[in-house]
Amino acid sequence: MRRKFLVAFPSAVVLMFAQNAPRSADRDELQRLERVWNDAHLGGDSQALGRLWADDLEVAVPKMPVMRKEELVKFVDSGRMKFQRYETSDLNFRIYDQSAVVTGRLQRKREINGRAMEDDWRFTKVYQRTANGWRVVSFHASEAPAP
């Protein structure tokens, strides 16, 4: 019995690490995409955002109507909102077979229609794996609780 355990145990360890390797690669890619998301918002880069956003994207954030990809691209291109700060923290990644959920804190400083505003939000972002890589299908934010 002990001999079977000693033979099976190394195989189980190798299998466990082999199963975690894709998740690690997915996590690295999602972290990279989070940086792309933030940088694209700071730069007003609708093309980079358009590549991240799934065609059926839905965004729900405080004090704004629910928006879809086409509306969001037009809004970014309008230049009506400019970010001076767009930073995420407390990121948590949960990766499933073909989807992933990223949660965290988002702090933004922006100017919209000439008026300065700051946001401190908690967010949930849902990614879907596609033939062309990960795409954001849903983004929801709400006001962060006061400390």
N, C-alpha and C positions, 0 to 999 in steps of 0.2 A: 504494500500500500504506500509506504513512504517513498519508494522508488518511483512510483507513478506520479506522486505529487511533485517530486523534484524534476521530473521530465516535463510535466504539464505547467508548472509555475512559470518558468522562463517564457514559454509560449504565450501564456496569458498576459504577461507583462509586455511582450513585444506587440501583441494584438491591441492592448490598451493604448500604447503609445502610437501605434499606427492609426487607430481610430481618432485620436486627438490631433494628429498632424493636420488633417484638412481643416479642422475647427480653428487651429492656430493660424493657418494661412488665411482663412476667412476673417478672423478677428483682425489680423494685420491689414487686410484689404479694407475692411469696414473702418478701421481707424484712419487709414489714408483718405477714404471717401469723406469722412467727417471733416478732415482738414480742407479738402477740396470744397466742400459745402460752405464752410466758414469763410475761406478765402474768396470764393465766388460771390458771397453776399457782400463782403467788404469791398470788393472791386466792381460790384454791379454787373457781373459777368453772366448774362442770361444764357449764353451758349453753354458754358460749363454747367450751369444749373439745369438747363434743358437736357443735357446728357445724363445727369443724375436722376432726374425726375421721370417716373413711369408715365405713360400717356394717360393713365387713369388716376394720377395723383390727386389727393384731396388734402388741403391744408386748413386747419382750424386753429386760430390763435386769438388771444383776447382782443376785443374791441375792433375786430375786422370781420367781414362776412367770410363764410367758408369759400375757398377759392380752389380752382382746378388749374392744371398746368397751363393751358392757353392764356387764361387770365393772369396768372403769375408772371409768365414771360413778358406779356404786355406791360404789366406793372413795373417789373424790373427795368425794362427798356425805356419806360417813361422818364426815369431819373428822378421821380418825385420823392424817392426815399434814398438817402445816402447814409451809410454806416460809418461811424468813426471807431466803433468797437463791436465785435461779434465773436464772443469767446464762450466756449463750452468747457464744463468741468464735471466732476463726479460721474463720468461716463460708465455705463454698465452695458455690456454686450451679452445678449442671449441669442445663440445661433441654433437654428433648427435645420431640417434638411434643405428646404428651398426658401426659407425666410429667416429673417433676423429682426430682433427688436433692440433698439438702442435707446436708453434713457439717460437723462442727465440734467444739468443746469445750464441755462443759456443766459448770458448777460450781454445786453446790447445797448449801445448808445447810438442814436440816429437823429437825423433831421428829416422831417417829412413836411413837405410844402412850406419850408422855411422855419418850422417850429422844432426846437430841440426836445428830445424825449429819451428816457432811459427805461429799459425793461429788465426785469429779473424774473425769469421763467423756469419752470420745470417742464421738460419735454419728453415726448415719446415719438420715436421715428420708427416706421416699419419698412424694412427692405424686403424685396422679393428677388430671388436669383433668376436671371433670364439668360438666354443664349449670349447676350452681350454684356453680361456681368450683373452686378447688384444694382437695382433701381429702387428709389424711394417711392412707395405707394401711398404712404400716409404720414403726416406730420401733425402732431397736436401739441399745443403748449398751453400752460395755465400759469397764473401768477404764483411765484414761489411764496411760501409762507414766510412771514416776518421772522427774523431770528429771535 
